């Protein structure tokens, strides 16, 4: 669905007419009627929101250098921890494999010893 936006001069006129109506102690229904005569196409709630958002001060735009750039963020000092070398990883894998093999052989020996005793 395409986004609809009023031209700036029409929007300013709608807001001004509705604000003037409310300042003259007229109801929201009359403010809506006057705004529709100026080209407003929405509902009463939309008109109230349009006026409320127009009264908010605009936030200051961040400096161009402060804007985020696309892509991955730069590395930080905490993320720059040196990783383990290939040799140390290989040594850890070898230790795990040896331990698991030793456990498996111990189970096989225990099963064989049990089989010899019961035979």
VEXVOLUM-118111 format. One record per atom (N, C-alpha, C): residue in three letters; x, y, z. Coordinates in steps of 0.02 Angstrom, whole numbers, padded with zeros to 5 digits, always signed. Example, Ala and Ser with C-alpha at 12.3 -4.5 7.8 and 13.67 -1.06 7.14 Angstrom:
// residues 2
ALA+00660-00284+00390 ALA+00615-00225+00390 ALA+00660-00165+00390 SER+00642-00112+00354 SER+00684-00053+00357 SER+00645+00002+00394 
END
This chain:
// residues 119
UNK+00042-00058+00000 UNK+00000+00000+00000 UNK+00045+00062+00000 UNK+00033+00108-00047 UNK+00075+00168-00050 UNK+00062+00213+00010 UNK+00115+00247+00031 UNK+00110+00293+00088 UNK+00086+00361+00062 UNK+00035+00388+00096 UNK+00007+00452+00076 UNK+00034+00506+00121 UNK+00055+00561+00092 UNK+00078+00619+00131 UNK+00050+00682+00099 UNK+00026+00726+00141 UNK+00000+00790+00117 UNK+00059+00834+00097 UNK+00050+00875+00045 UNK+00102+00925+00029 UNK+00112+00971+00089 UNK+00172+00995+00100 UNK+00185+01036+00160 UNK+00139+01095+00170 UNK+00122+01130+00116 UNK+00078+01188+00123 UNK+00007+01168+00141 UNK-00017+01113+00114 UNK-00085+01088+00131 UNK-00086+01064+00203 UNK-00034+01029+00222 UNK-00030+01003+00291 UNK-00029+01061+00341 UNK+00011+01112+00326 UNK+00014+01170+00371 UNK-00053+01205+00376 UNK-00089+01210+00320 UNK-00155+01243+00319 UNK-00205+01202+00360 UNK-00205+01136+00353 UNK-00250+01092+00391 UNK-00237+01100+00466 UNK-00174+01098+00484 UNK-00156+01103+00555 UNK-00176+01171+00582 UNK-00163+01224+00544 UNK-00179+01291+00568 UNK-00255+01300+00576 UNK-00295+01275+00529 UNK-00367+01282+00533 UNK-00394+01245+00594 UNK-00369+01184+00605 UNK-00392+01144+00663 UNK-00370+01177+00728 UNK-00310+01203+00732 UNK-00286+01236+00793 UNK-00327+01299+00807 UNK-00343+01338+00754 UNK-00383+01398+00763 UNK-00453+01381+00789 UNK-00481+01327+00762 UNK-00547+01306+00784 UNK-00546+01287+00858 UNK-00495+01251+00878 UNK-00489+01230+00948 UNK-00474+01290+00993 UNK-00436+01338+00968 UNK-00420+01398+01008 UNK-00482+01441+01019 UNK-00529+01439+00972 UNK-00592+01476+00979 UNK-00645+01436+01016 UNK-00623+01386+01053 UNK-00666+01345+01095 UNK-00720+01308+01056 UNK-00703+01288+00996 UNK-00748+01246+00957 UNK-00730+01174+00970 UNK-00776+01129+00958 UNK-00764+01058+00971 UNK-00721+01026+00918 UNK-00700+00966+00932 UNK-00659+00929+00885 UNK-00698+00913+00821 UNK-00764+00903+00827 UNK-00803+00887+00768 UNK-00803+00945+00719 UNK-00808+01007+00746 UNK-00806+01065+00702 UNK-00736+01075+00673 UNK-00685+01062+00713 UNK-00616+01067+00688 UNK-00604+01016+00632 UNK-00633+00956+00639 UNK-00626+00905+00586 UNK-00662+00928+00523 UNK-00722+00957+00530 UNK-00759+00980+00472 UNK-00720+01035+00435 UNK-00691+01082+00472 UNK-00652+01135+00441 UNK-00589+01107+00407 UNK-00557+01058+00439 UNK-00497+01028+00410 UNK-00515+00990+00346 UNK-00572+00957+00344 UNK-00593+00922+00284 UNK-00607+00971+00227 UNK-00632+01031+00244 UNK-00642+01082+00193 UNK-00576+01105+00163 UNK-00521+01098+00201 UNK-00454+01117+00177 UNK-00419+01060+00141 UNK-00450+01000+00139 UNK-00421+00944+00102 UNK-00401+00885+00144 UNK-00416+00887+00209 UNK-00399+00830+00252 UNK-00444+00771+00236 UNK-00416+00710+00232 UNK-00454+00652+00212 UNK-00460+00598+00266 UNK-00434+00612+00326 UNK-00432+00560+00377 UNK-00488+00567+00428 UNK-00478+00532+00484 UNK-00527+00530+00538 UNK-00510+00581+00592 UNK-00554+00586+00641 UNK-00542+00632+00696 UNK-00479+00613+00735 UNK-00470+00548+00749 UNK-00409+00525+00784 UNK-00346+00541+00745 UNK-00350+00534+00678 UNK-00293+00550+00637 UNK-00276+00624+00638 UNK-00329+00666+00640 UNK-00318+00739+00644 UNK-00286+00757+00710 UNK-00310+00727+00764 UNK-00280+00740+00830 UNK-00207+00720+00831 UNK-00192+00663+00801 UNK-00123+00639+00800 UNK-00080+00685+00756 UNK-00108+00708+00701 UNK-00071+00753+00657 UNK-00052+00818+00693 UNK-00100+00845+00732 UNK-00086+00906+00770 UNK-00036+00893+00825 UNK-00045+00837+00860 UNK+00000+00820+00916 UNK+00072+00811+00890 UNK+00080+00778+00834 UNK+00148+00767+00807 UNK+00177+00832+00779 UNK+00135+00877+00756 UNK+00160+00941+00730 UNK+00186+00985+00787 UNK+00159+00976+00847 UNK+00179+01017+00904 UNK+00245+00993+00935 UNK+00264+00930+00922 UNK+00326+00904+00950 UNK+00386+00938+00918 UNK+00435+00956+00958 UNK+00496+00985+00927 UNK+00534+00931+00889 UNK+00562+00950+00834 UNK+00601+00903+00794 UNK+00666+00886+00829 UNK+00683+00823+00830 UNK+00746+00801+00860 UNK+00804+00823+00816 UNK+00858+00841+00847 UNK+00917+00862+00810 UNK+00946+00802+00772 UNK+00963+00812+00710 UNK+00991+00759+00670 UNK+01063+00746+00693 UNK+01083+00683+00698 UNK+01152+00668+00718 UNK+01201+00691+00664 UNK+01261+00705+00685 UNK+01314+00725+00640 UNK+01326+00670+00589 UNK+01344+00687+00529 UNK+01352+00638+00476 UNK+01403+00584+00495 UNK+01455+00603+00532 UNK+01506+00554+00551 UNK+01480+00506+00604 UNK+01429+00526+00641 UNK+01403+00484+00695 UNK+01354+00432+00669 UNK+01331+00438+00607 UNK+01283+00390+00580 UNK+01317+00322+00572 UNK+01278+00270+00581 UNK+01304+00203+00572 UNK+01313+00188+00498 UNK+01365+00153+00483 UNK+01378+00136+00415 UNK+01359+00063+00405 UNK+01341+00043+00345 UNK+01323-00026+00333 UNK+01383-00072+00340 UNK+01370-00134+00355 UNK+01424-00183+00361 UNK+01435-00203+00432 UNK+01487-00240+00442 UNK+01503-00265+00509 UNK+01533-00210+00551 UNK+01519-00212+00616 UNK+01550-00162+00660 UNK+01625-00174+00668 UNK+01660-00121+00684 UNK+01732-00126+00695 UNK+01746-00171+00755 UNK+01805-00202+00755 UNK+01825-00244+00811 UNK+01839-00199+00872 UNK+01819-00224+00929 UNK+01834-00187+00990 UNK+01893-00220+01025 UNK+01919-00188+01076 UNK+01977-00215+01112 UNK+01959-00281+01146 UNK+01898-00287+01171 UNK+01878-00349+01205 UNK+01873-00407+01155 UNK+01855-00393+01093 UNK+01848-00445+01044 UNK+01914-00465+01013 UNK+01968-00429+01029 UNK+02033-00442+00999 UNK+02074-00492+01039 UNK+02041-00537+01075 UNK+02076-00589+01113 UNK+02106-00638+01063 UNK+02170-00654+01070 UNK+02200-00700+01022 UNK+02169-00769+01027 UNK+02156-00798+00969 UNK+02125-00865+00969 UNK+02179-00918+00978 UNK+02157-00977+00995 UNK+02203-01032+01005 UNK+02234-01053+00939 UNK+02296-01074+00941 UNK+02330-01095+00880 UNK+02303-01164+00860 UNK+02318-01183+00798 UNK+02295-01247+00772 UNK+02326-01305+00812 UNK+02389-01297+00832 UNK+02422-01350+00869 UNK+02389-01362+00937 UNK+02370-01307+00971 UNK+02340-01316+01037 UNK+02270-01347+01031 UNK+02235-01330+00978 UNK+02169-01360+00967 UNK+02178-01434+00951 UNK+02227-01451+00911 UNK+02240-01521+00894 UNK+02259-01560+00956 UNK+02298-01529+01000 UNK+02318-01562+01062 UNK+02258-01575+01107 UNK+02211-01527+01109 UNK+02151-01538+01149 UNK+02108-01594+01121 UNK+02103-01598+01054 UNK+02064-01651+01022 UNK+02097-01719+01036 UNK+02163-01722+01030 UNK+02199-01785+01044 UNK+02187-01808+01116 UNK+02189-01762+01163 UNK+02178-01780+01233 UNK+02107-01808+01244 UNK+02059-01777+01213 UNK+01989-01801+01220 UNK+01982-01871+01190 UNK+02011-01881+01130 UNK+02006-01946+01097 UNK+02040-02000+01139 UNK+02100-01985+01165 UNK+02136-02035+01207 UNK+02096-02053+01269 UNK+02065-02005+01301 UNK+02026-02018+01361 UNK+01965-02062+01344 UNK+01931-02047+01289 UNK+01872-02087+01270 UNK+01892-02158+01250 UNK+01949-02164+01215 UNK+01972-02232+01197 UNK+01991-02272+01259 UNK+02025-02239+01306 UNK+02044-02274+01368 UNK+01982-02296+01406 UNK+01930-02254+01409 UNK+01868-02273+01443 UNK+01834-02332+01407 UNK+01834-02330+01340 UNK+01802-02383+01302 UNK+01840-02449+01311 UNK+01907-02448+01310 UNK+01946-02508+01321 UNK+01936-02536+01391 UNK+01931-02492+01440 UNK+01919-02514+01508 UNK+01853-02550+01513 UNK+01802-02526+01480 UNK+01736-02559+01480 UNK+01740-02627+01446 UNK+01776-02631+01390 UNK+01783-02695+01354 UNK+01821-02745+01397 UNK+01876-02724+01431 UNK+01913-02768+01475 UNK+01870-02793+01532 UNK+01831-02748+01561 UNK+01787-02768+01616 UNK+01735-02818+01592 UNK+01709-02809+01532 UNK+01660-02855+01505 UNK+01692-02923+01491 UNK+01753-02923+01465 UNK+01788-02986+01451 UNK+01805-03023+01516 UNK+01828-02986+01566 UNK+01843-03017+01631 UNK+01780-03048+01662 UNK+01726-03012+01656 UNK+01662-03038+01683 UNK+01641-03101+01645 UNK+01652-03102+01580 UNK+01633-03161+01539 UNK+01677-03220+01557 UNK+01742-03209+01571 UNK+01787-03264+01590 UNK+01767-03293+01658 UNK+01749-03250+01704 UNK+01729-03274+01770 UNK+01665-03315+01768 UNK+01619-03294+01727 UNK+01555-03331+01725 UNK+01559-03393+01682 UNK+01611-03402+01642 UNK+01616-03461+01600 UNK+01647-03519+01634 
END
